[in-house]
Amino acid sequence: MKMTLPEFISEHGDAEFAALVEEPIRTVQSWRRRERMPRPGKARKIIRIANGRLDLASIYGCAEAAEDEEVTPVKRAG
């Protein structure tokens, strides 16, 4: 079951999660409160740690947008 990043952090606790992702506890607290978001490289690390319980949409909070928007492939020139 997918969960949000704040839920995942709360499940582990700020200090434990900070140690897992090698970030200061203040950074993790700002992610939990949705004041800031992890950079893409760190988000990929979090997804690996979460073992399928998180994805980019659940980290960045864009699940509704991803479901509502039609995505069309970009055509390359040449």
N, CA, C and O atoms as CSV, one atom per row, in Angstrom:
chain,resi,resn,atom,element,x,y,z
A,1,MET,N,N,0.839,-1.182,0.000
A,1,MET,CA,C,0.000,0.000,0.000
A,1,MET,C,C,0.884,1.246,0.000
A,1,MET,O,O,1.802,1.370,0.811
A,2,LYS,N,N,0.597,2.159,-0.916
A,2,LYS,CA,C,1.358,3.406,-0.984
A,2,LYS,C,C,0.937,4.330,0.152
A,2,LYS,O,O,-0.222,4.359,0.565
A,3,MET,N,N,1.910,5.077,0.637
A,3,MET,CA,C,1.652,6.065,1.669
A,3,MET,C,C,2.381,7.339,1.277
A,3,MET,O,O,3.158,7.342,0.323
A,4,THR,N,N,2.138,8.407,1.997
A,4,THR,CA,C,2.824,9.662,1.699
A,4,THR,C,C,4.157,9.695,2.435
A,4,THR,O,O,4.379,8.941,3.383
A,5,LEU,N,N,5.031,10.573,1.987
A,5,LEU,CA,C,6.318,10.731,2.659
A,5,LEU,C,C,6.135,11.138,4.119
A,5,LEU,O,O,6.797,10.559,4.980
A,6,PRO,N,N,5.263,12.115,4.446
A,6,PRO,CA,C,5.080,12.448,5.863
A,6,PRO,C,C,4.603,11.257,6.707
A,6,PRO,O,O,5.027,11.101,7.852
A,7,GLU,N,N,3.738,10.432,6.153
A,7,GLU,CA,C,3.284,9.239,6.879
A,7,GLU,C,C,4.441,8.276,7.110
A,7,GLU,O,O,4.583,7.713,8.195
A,8,PHE,N,N,5.261,8.092,6.089
A,8,PHE,CA,C,6.395,7.178,6.199
A,8,PHE,C,C,7.398,7.677,7.239
A,8,PHE,O,O,7.918,6.895,8.035
A,9,ILE,N,N,7.664,8.976,7.228
A,9,ILE,CA,C,8.580,9.557,8.210
A,9,ILE,C,C,8.009,9.384,9.616
A,9,ILE,O,O,8.728,8.996,10.536
A,10,SER,N,N,6.726,9.669,9.782
A,10,SER,CA,C,6.088,9.541,11.090
A,10,SER,C,C,6.137,8.110,11.602
A,10,SER,O,O,6.307,7.877,12.798
A,11,GLU,N,N,5.989,7.163,10.701
A,11,GLU,CA,C,6.039,5.753,11.080
A,11,GLU,C,C,7.399,5.385,11.686
A,11,GLU,O,O,7.472,4.594,12.626
A,12,HIS,N,N,8.462,5.960,11.146
A,12,HIS,CA,C,9.812,5.648,11.617
A,12,HIS,C,C,10.297,6.586,12.718
A,12,HIS,O,O,11.147,6.213,13.527
A,13,GLY,N,N,9.765,7.781,12.747
A,13,GLY,CA,C,10.255,8.811,13.668
A,13,GLY,C,C,11.304,9.646,12.955
A,13,GLY,O,O,12.063,9.141,12.128
A,14,ASP,N,N,11.337,10.920,13.283
A,14,ASP,CA,C,12.233,11.857,12.607
A,14,ASP,C,C,13.704,11.451,12.716
A,14,ASP,O,O,14.425,11.456,11.719
A,15,ALA,N,N,14.143,11.104,13.915
A,15,ALA,CA,C,15.561,10.795,14.128
A,15,ALA,C,C,15.983,9.529,13.388
A,15,ALA,O,O,17.037,9.508,12.751
A,16,GLU,N,N,15.176,8.482,13.465
A,16,GLU,CA,C,15.520,7.233,12.786
A,16,GLU,C,C,15.542,7.427,11.271
A,16,GLU,O,O,16.446,6.945,10.589
A,17,PHE,N,N,14.532,8.142,10.748
A,17,PHE,CA,C,14.475,8.380,9.309
A,17,PHE,C,C,15.656,9.233,8.848
A,17,PHE,O,O,16.234,8.975,7.793
A,18,ALA,N,N,16.011,10.236,9.630
A,18,ALA,CA,C,17.158,11.091,9.296
A,18,ALA,C,C,18.428,10.257,9.188
A,18,ALA,O,O,19.235,10.466,8.282
A,19,ALA,N,N,18.606,9.321,10.099
A,19,ALA,CA,C,19.787,8.443,10.049
A,19,ALA,C,C,19.749,7.548,8.813
A,19,ALA,O,O,20.781,7.321,8.181
A,20,LEU,N,N,18.565,7.040,8.466
A,20,LEU,CA,C,18.439,6.166,7.294
A,20,LEU,C,C,18.835,6.875,5.999
A,20,LEU,O,O,19.513,6.301,5.147
A,21,VAL,N,N,18.403,8.127,5.866
A,21,VAL,CA,C,18.646,8.853,4.612
A,21,VAL,C,C,19.855,9.783,4.688
A,21,VAL,O,O,20.151,10.514,3.743
A,22,GLU,N,N,20.550,9.745,5.829
A,22,GLU,CA,C,21.762,10.543,6.025
A,22,GLU,C,C,21.513,12.029,5.789
A,22,GLU,O,O,22.210,12.681,5.011
A,23,GLU,N,N,20.501,12.544,6.482
A,23,GLU,CA,C,20.148,13.962,6.420
A,23,GLU,C,C,19.979,14.482,7.846
A,23,GLU,O,O,19.680,13.709,8.757
A,24,PRO,N,N,20.167,15.777,8.042
A,24,PRO,CA,C,19.918,16.343,9.367
A,24,PRO,C,C,18.443,16.191,9.755
A,24,PRO,O,O,17.557,16.225,8.901
A,25,ILE,N,N,18.203,16.028,11.033
A,25,ILE,CA,C,16.833,15.851,11.517
A,25,ILE,C,C,15.954,17.046,11.142
A,25,ILE,O,O,14.768,16.872,10.862
A,26,ARG,N,N,16.520,18.257,11.134
A,26,ARG,CA,C,15.735,19.443,10.759
A,26,ARG,C,C,15.245,19.347,9.312
A,26,ARG,O,O,14.132,19.774,9.004
A,27,THR,N,N,16.064,18.795,8.434
A,27,THR,CA,C,15.653,18.617,7.039
A,27,THR,C,C,14.490,17.644,6.960
A,27,THR,O,O,13.503,17.901,6.271
A,28,VAL,N,N,14.606,16.527,7.665
A,28,VAL,CA,C,13.548,15.514,7.665
A,28,VAL,C,C,12.257,16.096,8.249
A,28,VAL,O,O,11.169,15.820,7.743
A,29,GLN,N,N,12.371,16.884,9.289
A,29,GLN,CA,C,11.189,17.517,9.873
A,29,GLN,C,C,10.510,18.451,8.870
A,29,GLN,O,O,9.282,18.519,8.825
A,30,SER,N,N,11.286,19.159,8.077
A,30,SER,CA,C,10.695,20.049,7.068
A,30,SER,C,C,10.020,19.243,5.958
A,30,SER,O,O,9.019,19.689,5.396
A,31,TRP,N,N,10.554,18.062,5.636
A,31,TRP,CA,C,9.883,17.193,4.660
A,31,TRP,C,C,8.567,16.679,5.237
A,31,TRP,O,O,7.550,16.645,4.543
A,32,ARG,N,N,8.590,16.282,6.503
A,32,ARG,CA,C,7.383,15.740,7.142
A,32,ARG,C,C,6.275,16.793,7.189
A,32,ARG,O,O,5.100,16.465,7.026
A,33,ARG,N,N,6.641,18.036,7.408
A,33,ARG,CA,C,5.660,19.128,7.456
A,33,ARG,C,C,5.325,19.679,6.071
A,33,ARG,O,O,4.511,20.595,5.948
A,34,ARG,N,N,5.942,19.130,5.039
A,34,ARG,CA,C,5.749,19.569,3.641
A,34,ARG,C,C,6.179,21.015,3.416
A,34,ARG,O,O,5.652,21.693,2.535
A,35,GLU,N,N,7.134,21.482,4.212
A,35,GLU,CA,C,7.693,22.811,3.996
A,35,GLU,C,C,8.722,22.776,2.873
A,35,GLU,O,O,8.905,23.758,2.153
A,36,ARG,N,N,9.388,21.643,2.732
A,36,ARG,CA,C,10.386,21.426,1.677
A,36,ARG,C,C,10.199,20.014,1.154
A,36,ARG,O,O,9.532,19.187,1.777
A,37,MET,N,N,10.792,19.755,0.013
A,37,MET,CA,C,10.742,18.429,-0.597
A,37,MET,C,C,12.166,17.939,-0.820
A,37,MET,O,O,13.070,18.745,-1.036
A,38,PRO,N,N,12.374,16.632,-0.772
A,38,PRO,CA,C,13.709,16.101,-1.049
A,38,PRO,C,C,14.102,16.332,-2.507
A,38,PRO,O,O,13.249,16.355,-3.394
A,39,ARG,N,N,15.380,16.498,-2.738
A,39,ARG,CA,C,15.873,16.600,-4.116
A,39,ARG,C,C,15.683,15.250,-4.802
A,39,ARG,O,O,15.600,14.224,-4.127
A,40,PRO,N,N,15.611,15.235,-6.136
A,40,PRO,CA,C,15.338,13.981,-6.855
A,40,PRO,C,C,16.275,12.820,-6.508
A,40,PRO,O,O,15.813,11.687,-6.374
A,41,GLY,N,N,17.562,13.073,-6.363
A,41,GLY,CA,C,18.484,11.994,-6.012
A,41,GLY,C,C,18.171,11.398,-4.651
A,41,GLY,O,O,18.248,10.184,-4.465
A,42,LYS,N,N,17.821,12.248,-3.709
A,42,LYS,CA,C,17.459,11.780,-2.369
A,42,LYS,C,C,16.109,11.071,-2.412
A,42,LYS,O,O,15.896,10.098,-1.688
A,43,ALA,N,N,15.197,11.551,-3.255
A,43,ALA,CA,C,13.894,10.891,-3.391
A,43,ALA,C,C,14.068,9.456,-3.892
A,43,ALA,O,O,13.373,8.551,-3.430
A,44,ARG,N,N,14.984,9.245,-4.824
A,44,ARG,CA,C,15.236,7.877,-5.309
A,44,ARG,C,C,15.775,6.992,-4.195
A,44,ARG,O,O,15.417,5.817,-4.103
A,45,LYS,N,N,16.626,7.545,-3.357
A,45,LYS,CA,C,17.154,6.785,-2.222
A,45,LYS,C,C,16.022,6.430,-1.252
A,45,LYS,O,O,15.965,5.311,-0.743
A,46,ILE,N,N,15.131,7.379,-1.001
A,46,ILE,CA,C,13.998,7.144,-0.106
A,46,ILE,C,C,13.101,6.043,-0.664
A,46,ILE,O,O,12.624,5.191,0.085
A,47,ILE,N,N,12.870,6.058,-1.972
A,47,ILE,CA,C,12.042,5.025,-2.603
A,47,ILE,C,C,12.670,3.654,-2.401
A,47,ILE,O,O,11.963,2.688,-2.113
A,48,ARG,N,N,13.989,3.554,-2.549
A,48,ARG,CA,C,14.668,2.271,-2.324
A,48,ARG,C,C,14.519,1.825,-0.872
A,48,ARG,O,O,14.252,0.654,-0.603
A,49,ILE,N,N,14.690,2.747,0.052
A,49,ILE,CA,C,14.562,2.433,1.477
A,49,ILE,C,C,13.134,1.983,1.801
A,49,ILE,O,O,12.930,1.074,2.606
A,50,ALA,N,N,12.162,2.622,1.173
A,50,ALA,CA,C,10.751,2.330,1.454
A,50,ALA,C,C,10.292,0.990,0.873
A,50,ALA,O,O,9.211,0.505,1.205
A,51,ASN,N,N,11.110,0.399,0.008
A,51,ASN,CA,C,10.820,-0.939,-0.521
A,51,ASN,C,C,9.420,-1.041,-1.133
A,51,ASN,O,O,8.669,-1.967,-0.829
A,52,GLY,N,N,9.076,-0.079,-1.998
A,52,GLY,CA,C,7.812,-0.127,-2.720
A,52,GLY,C,C,6.645,0.569,-2.050
A,52,GLY,O,O,5.563,0.658,-2.631
A,53,ARG,N,N,6.842,1.058,-0.854
A,53,ARG,CA,C,5.738,1.722,-0.157
A,53,ARG,C,C,5.603,3.187,-0.548
A,53,ARG,O,O,4.583,3.815,-0.261
A,54,LEU,N,N,6.630,3.739,-1.204
A,54,LEU,CA,C,6.604,5.110,-1.692
A,54,LEU,C,C,7.003,5.124,-3.159
A,54,LEU,O,O,7.724,4.244,-3.628
A,55,ASP,N,N,6.531,6.125,-3.870
A,55,ASP,CA,C,6.983,6.382,-5.231
A,55,ASP,C,C,7.097,7.899,-5.378
A,55,ASP,O,O,6.840,8.636,-4.426
A,56,LEU,N,N,7.476,8.360,-6.555
A,56,LEU,CA,C,7.654,9.813,-6.728
A,56,LEU,C,C,6.369,10.584,-6.456
A,56,LEU,O,O,6.408,11.662,-5.863
A,57,ALA,N,N,5.239,10.045,-6.881
A,57,ALA,CA,C,3.964,10.731,-6.649
A,57,ALA,C,C,3.667,10.858,-5.165
A,57,ALA,O,O,3.168,11.892,-4.722
A,58,SER,N,N,3.965,9.823,-4.391
A,58,SER,CA,C,3.669,9.895,-2.956
A,58,SER,C,C,4.665,10.779,-2.214
A,58,SER,O,O,4.352,11.303,-1.145
A,59,ILE,N,N,5.844,10.948,-2.763
A,59,ILE,CA,C,6.820,11.849,-2.146
A,59,ILE,C,C,6.493,13.300,-2.464
A,59,ILE,O,O,6.500,14.155,-1.578
A,60,TYR,N,N,6.204,13.577,-3.737
A,60,TYR,CA,C,5.982,14.955,-4.156
A,60,TYR,C,C,4.523,15.382,-4.120
A,60,TYR,O,O,4.210,16.539,-4.400
A,61,GLY,N,N,3.625,14.458,-3.779
A,61,GLY,CA,C,2.223,14.815,-3.623
A,61,GLY,C,C,1.519,15.131,-4.921
A,61,GLY,O,O,0.661,16.013,-4.969
A,62,CYS,N,N,1.875,14.416,-5.976
A,62,CYS,CA,C,1.265,14.728,-7.272
A,62,CYS,C,C,0.459,13.552,-7.827
A,62,CYS,O,O,0.282,13.454,-9.041
A,63,ALA,N,N,-0.027,12.670,-6.975
A,63,ALA,CA,C,-0.769,11.498,-7.429
A,63,ALA,C,C,-2.038,11.903,-8.174
A,63,ALA,O,O,-2.348,11.332,-9.220
A,64,GLU,N,N,-2.771,12.879,-7.647
A,64,GLU,CA,C,-4.001,13.308,-8.299
A,64,GLU,C,C,-3.707,13.905,-9.670
A,64,GLU,O,O,-4.420,13.635,-10.636
A,65,ALA,N,N,-2.669,14.707,-9.751
A,65,ALA,CA,C,-2.290,15.322,-11.024
A,65,ALA,C,C,-1.893,14.258,-12.028
A,65,ALA,O,O,-2.240,14.363,-13.205
A,66,ALA,N,N,-1.179,13.244,-11.593
A,66,ALA,CA,C,-0.745,12.185,-12.495
A,66,ALA,C,C,-1.930,11.399,-13.016
A,66,ALA,O,O,-1.906,10.948,-14.161
A,67,GLU,N,N,-2.968,11.220,-12.210
A,67,GLU,CA,C,-4.148,10.481,-12.645
A,67,GLU,C,C,-5.022,11.314,-13.566
A,67,GLU,O,O,-5.642,10.782,-14.486
A,68,ASP,N,N,-5.075,12.633,-13.321
A,68,ASP,CA,C,-5.958,13.508,-14.078
A,68,ASP,C,C,-5.384,13.958,-15.408
A,68,ASP,O,O,-6.139,14.212,-16.347
A,69,GLU,N,N,-4.083,14.061,-15.510
A,69,GLU,CA,C,-3.461,14.579,-16.717
A,69,GLU,C,C,-3.226,13.480,-17.736
A,69,GLU,O,O,-2.855,12.357,-17.394
A,70,GLU,N,N,-3.445,13.822,-18.970
A,70,GLU,CA,C,-3.088,12.921,-20.048
A,70,GLU,C,C,-1.635,13.193,-20.422
A,70,GLU,O,O,-1.263,14.334,-20.694
A,71,VAL,N,N,-0.847,12.183,-20.434
A,71,VAL,CA,C,0.561,12.339,-20.744
A,71,VAL,C,C,0.777,11.897,-22.175
A,71,VAL,O,O,0.423,10.779,-22.552
A,72,THR,N,N,1.364,12.784,-22.974
A,72,THR,CA,C,1.655,12.434,-24.357
A,72,THR,C,C,3.162,12.380,-24.551
A,72,THR,O,O,3.882,13.223,-24.017
A,73,PRO,N,N,3.643,11.420,-25.292
A,73,PRO,CA,C,5.080,11.320,-25.505
A,73,PRO,C,C,5.612,12.521,-26.281
A,73,PRO,O,O,4.914,13.106,-27.109
A,74,VAL,N,N,6.839,12.866,-26.001
A,74,VAL,CA,C,7.498,13.960,-26.701
A,74,VAL,C,C,8.138,13.380,-27.956
A,74,VAL,O,O,8.869,12.391,-27.902
A,75,LYS,N,N,7.847,14.021,-29.088
A,75,LYS,CA,C,8.447,13.562,-30.350
A,75,LYS,C,C,9.786,14.244,-30.533
A,75,LYS,O,O,9.910,15.462,-30.403
A,76,ARG,N,N,10.775,13.439,-30.835
A,76,ARG,CA,C,12.123,13.980,-31.066
A,76,ARG,C,C,12.302,14.340,-32.525
A,76,ARG,O,O,11.848,13.629,-33.422
A,77,ALA,N,N,12.967,15.452,-32.744
A,77,ALA,CA,C,13.245,15.882,-34.108
A,77,ALA,C,C,14.387,15.044,-34.679
A,77,ALA,O,O,15.326,14.677,-33.972
A,78,GLY,N,N,14.283,14.755,-35.957
A,78,GLY,CA,C,15.415,14.145,-36.638
A,78,GLY,C,C,15.388,12.718,-36.683
A,78,GLY,O,O,16.299,12.101,-37.236
